[in-house]
Amino acid sequence: MTGRKHLGPVLALCIAARVGPALGQDEAAARTALQAAEAAQAHHSDGFFLDDDPQAPALLEQEWSGVTDWAVAYLNAHPAAPDATIASAVGRLSLDLDIEVVRLDPRAVLVSASRGEVGTVFIVAAPSDRFAIAWTISDPAASNAQGTGLLAAWAADRARASCRRAPPDETWLTCGALQGTIGKLPDERDGSRRFYVDATYAQPMGATVTAQLSIWRWNGQAAEPLFAKSYDYMID
């Protein structure tokens, strides 16, 4: 354990150096970089939660950065690619990745990525001639709207198992990890796109699980939370 703590900062720097440049190259290089990030993060995760190592959230964010950066690179090379093609291209980076893609409009693509029961959701958009990462559900601003405190559970530092054990008990719904499915809803009258994220809280055992449904507005520049509520369901 002591050795891992000493290695962590060096390992994180190595991953950061590899992930950034690699994604500007070919898919094989991007895959190698992401798998290195996954391997580093795997030492701090059981597939459901992160451990309490201070480096764990940053390593998880580094892993998701590899996914988002590759999605951006792929869309800049293939801006009109169908949803299924984009999902396949991003999913090829790792056998452990589950990817869903929903195009909100020709210039904005919504993506859900998960590995095990830990996931993220993000939007890649092209306000001008190039696609770039426009929003992620773990952004601090995403969980600050009135009545949407549940969305704080998407933050990497809330994916620790110990988060749910912290008092008071009723706040555990603001702790992750989460992974979910996405979908487009009818547009608003002013043309703003709407979408939903239907996510399940990580749970190692039991047939009744807790989920979180959130509804969002995409106005072309930012995603705004309109609604967030938890509910329970039977997995069978």
LINJO-V236210 format. One record per residue. N is the residue number from 1. RES is the residue in three letters. PHI is phi in degrees with one decimal (* if undefined). OMEGA is omega in whole degrees, 0 to 359 (NA if undefined). BURIAL is b if it has 9 or more other C-alpha atoms within 8 Angstrom, else e. Layout:
N_RES_PHI_OMEGA_BURIAL ; N_RES_PHI_OMEGA_BURIAL
//
This chain:
1_MET_*_179_e ; 2_THR_-62.5_179_e ; 3_GLY_-60.4_181_e ; 4_ARG_-63.4_181_e ; 5_LYS_-64.7_178_b ; 6_HIS_-70.7_182_e ; 7_LEU_-74.9_189_e ; 8_GLY_-51.1_182_b ; 9_PRO_-59.9_179_b ; 10_VAL_-66.2_180_e ; 11_LEU_-62.2_180_b ; 12_ALA_-62.1_179_b ; 13_LEU_-65.8_179_e ; 14_CYS_-64.1_179_e ; 15_ILE_-64.0_181_b ; 16_ALA_-61.0_180_b ; 17_ALA_-67.5_182_e ; 18_ARG_-80.5_186_b ; 19_VAL_-67.3_184_b ; 20_GLY_-57.8_182_b ; 21_PRO_-64.3_186_e ; 22_ALA_-61.1_184_b ; 23_LEU_-71.3_174_b ; 24_GLY_-87.5_180_e ; 25_GLN_-105.8_185_e ; 26_ASP_-96.0_184_e ; 27_GLU_-62.3_181_e ; 28_ALA_-61.4_179_e ; 29_ALA_-67.1_178_b ; 30_ALA_-63.2_180_b ; 31_ARG_-64.0_180_b ; 32_THR_-61.2_180_e ; 33_ALA_-64.7_181_b ; 34_LEU_-66.2_180_b ; 35_GLN_-64.4_175_b ; 36_ALA_-65.1_178_b ; 37_ALA_-64.8_178_b ; 38_GLU_-61.6_182_b ; 39_ALA_-63.3_179_e ; 40_ALA_-65.9_182_b ; 41_GLN_-70.7_183_b ; 42_ALA_-62.0_178_b ; 43_HIS_-66.8_184_e ; 44_HIS_-117.2_183_b ; 45_SER_-140.9_174_b ; 46_ASP_-104.2_182_e ; 47_GLY_92.3_178_b ; 48_PHE_-116.1_185_b ; 49_PHE_-137.7_170_b ; 50_LEU_-87.3_173_b ; 51_ASP_-84.4_185_b ; 52_ASP_-93.1_176_e ; 53_ASP_-60.7_182_e ; 54_PRO_-59.0_182_e ; 55_GLN_-81.2_190_e ; 56_ALA_-57.5_181_b ; 57_PRO_-60.2_180_b ; 58_ALA_-65.4_178_e ; 59_LEU_-68.4_176_b ; 60_LEU_-64.9_178_b ; 61_GLU_-62.5_178_b ; 62_GLN_-64.9_177_b ; 63_GLU_-62.2_180_b ; 64_TRP_-66.3_177_b ; 65_SER_-62.9_176_e ; 66_GLY_-62.1_179_b ; 67_VAL_-68.3_182_b ; 68_THR_-65.5_181_b ; 69_ASP_-64.5_179_b ; 70_TRP_-69.3_177_b ; 71_ALA_-60.4_177_b ; 72_VAL_-62.1_181_b ; 73_ALA_-62.0_181_b ; 74_TYR_-66.2_181_b ; 75_LEU_-69.0_176_b ; 76_ASN_-67.5_177_b ; 77_ALA_-85.9_183_e ; 78_HIS_-136.0_188_e ; 79_PRO_-63.6_182_e ; 80_ALA_-105.1_183_e ; 81_ALA_-61.5_176_e ; 82_PRO_-64.6_181_e ; 83_ASP_-53.7_184_b ; 84_ALA_-63.4_180_e ; 85_THR_-68.8_177_e ; 86_ILE_-63.6_180_b ; 87_ALA_-60.1_179_b ; 88_SER_-65.6_181_b ; 89_ALA_-63.8_179_b ; 90_VAL_-71.9_181_b ; 91_GLY_-64.6_179_b ; 92_ARG_-67.8_180_e ; 93_LEU_-63.7_182_b ; 94_SER_-155.8_177_b ; 95_LEU_-65.6_183_e ; 96_ASP_-88.3_183_e ; 97_LEU_-86.8_168_b ; 98_ASP_-111.7_186_b ; 99_ILE_-125.7_169_b ; 100_GLU_-123.4_181_b ; 101_VAL_-132.0_175_b ; 102_VAL_-134.2_178_b ; 103_ARG_-81.9_179_b ; 104_LEU_-75.5_175_b ; 105_ASP_-163.5_184_e ; 106_PRO_-59.1_184_e ; 107_ARG_-113.0_181_b ; 108_ALA_-145.4_182_b ; 109_VAL_-125.7_178_b ; 110_LEU_-94.2_184_b ; 111_VAL_-131.8_170_b ; 112_SER_-112.3_179_b ; 113_ALA_-127.5_178_b ; 114_SER_-148.5_173_b ; 115_ARG_-135.8_189_b ; 116_GLY_66.0_180_b ; 117_GLU_-108.9_178_b ; 118_VAL_-113.0_185_b ; 119_GLY_-143.8_176_b ; 120_THR_-149.1_176_b ; 121_VAL_-136.6_181_b ; 122_PHE_-150.7_177_b ; 123_ILE_-120.8_171_b ; 124_VAL_-106.0_185_b ; 125_ALA_-134.9_179_b ; 126_ALA_-125.8_179_b ; 127_PRO_-68.1_176_b ; 128_SER_-125.3_183_e ; 129_ASP_-97.1_183_e ; 130_ARG_-129.0_174_e ; 131_PHE_-78.0_176_b ; 132_ALA_-154.6_176_e ; 133_ILE_-69.5_185_b ; 134_ALA_-106.7_186_b ; 135_TRP_-167.1_168_b ; 136_THR_-131.2_184_b ; 137_ILE_-68.8_179_b ; 138_SER_-89.0_176_b ; 139_ASP_-55.8_179_b ; 140_PRO_-54.2_181_e ; 141_ALA_-65.2_183_e ; 142_ALA_-68.2_184_b ; 143_SER_-107.2_185_b ; 144_ASN_-93.4_182_e ; 145_ALA_-67.6_182_b ; 146_GLN_-58.9_177_e ; 147_GLY_82.6_182_e ; 148_THR_-122.9_181_b ; 149_GLY_-59.5_178_b ; 150_LEU_-58.5_185_b ; 151_LEU_-68.8_176_b ; 152_ALA_-61.3_181_b ; 153_ALA_-63.2_180_b ; 154_TRP_-78.5_182_b ; 155_ALA_-65.1_183_b ; 156_ALA_-60.2_182_b ; 157_ASP_-74.8_175_e ; 158_ARG_-102.8_178_b ; 159_ALA_-92.2_177_b ; 160_ARG_-80.4_176_b ; 161_ALA_-61.1_182_b ; 162_SER_-66.6_179_e ; 163_CYS_-59.6_183_b ; 164_ARG_-74.9_181_b ; 165_ARG_-90.4_182_e ; 166_ALA_-76.4_179_e ; 167_PRO_-73.5_353_e ; 168_PRO_-77.9_186_e ; 169_ASP_-60.2_185_e ; 170_GLU_-69.6_180_e ; 171_THR_-88.2_185_b ; 172_TRP_-65.0_179_b ; 173_LEU_-68.9_174_b ; 174_THR_-91.8_177_b ; 175_CYS_-112.9_178_b ; 176_GLY_-89.3_1_b ; 177_ALA_-83.2_180_b ; 178_LEU_-134.0_170_b ; 179_GLN_-148.5_187_b ; 180_GLY_-156.2_180_b ; 181_THR_-108.7_185_b ; 182_ILE_-130.1_178_b ; 183_GLY_-166.0_179_e ; 184_LYS_-91.7_177_b ; 185_LEU_-111.2_178_e ; 186_PRO_-56.7_179_e ; 187_ASP_-65.5_172_b ; 188_GLU_-77.0_184_e ; 189_ARG_-61.5_181_e ; 190_ASP_-85.2_179_e ; 191_GLY_93.0_177_e ; 192_SER_-61.7_179_b ; 193_ARG_-79.2_174_b ; 194_ARG_-126.5_177_b ; 195_PHE_-148.9_178_b ; 196_TYR_-124.2_172_b ; 197_VAL_-126.3_180_b ; 198_ASP_-111.3_191_b ; 199_ALA_-121.7_178_b ; 200_THR_-108.5_176_b ; 201_TYR_-71.0_177_b ; 202_ALA_-57.9_181_b ; 203_GLN_-153.1_185_e ; 204_PRO_-66.5_183_e ; 205_MET_-152.3_178_e ; 206_GLY_103.9_182_e ; 207_ALA_-95.2_176_e ; 208_THR_-102.4_183_e ; 209_VAL_-123.1_179_b ; 210_THR_-104.8_181_b ; 211_ALA_-129.0_181_b ; 212_GLN_-137.5_177_b ; 213_LEU_-107.9_176_b ; 214_SER_-130.7_179_b ; 215_ILE_-120.3_188_b ; 216_TRP_-131.5_172_b ; 217_ARG_-112.6_174_b ; 218_TRP_-108.2_185_b ; 219_ASN_-99.0_181_e ; 220_GLY_101.4_180_e ; 221_GLN_-129.6_183_e ; 222_ALA_-148.2_175_e ; 223_ALA_-101.9_182_b ; 224_GLU_-116.8_179_e ; 225_PRO_-73.9_179_b ; 226_LEU_-104.4_188_e ; 227_PHE_-163.6_173_b ; 228_ALA_-152.4_182_b ; 229_LYS_-151.5_177_b ; 230_SER_-96.1_176_b ; 231_TYR_-157.4_179_e ; 232_ASP_-112.9_176_e ; 233_TYR_-151.4_177_e ; 234_MET_-92.3_184_e ; 235_ILE_-72.6_178_e ; 236_ASP_-97.6_NA_e
//
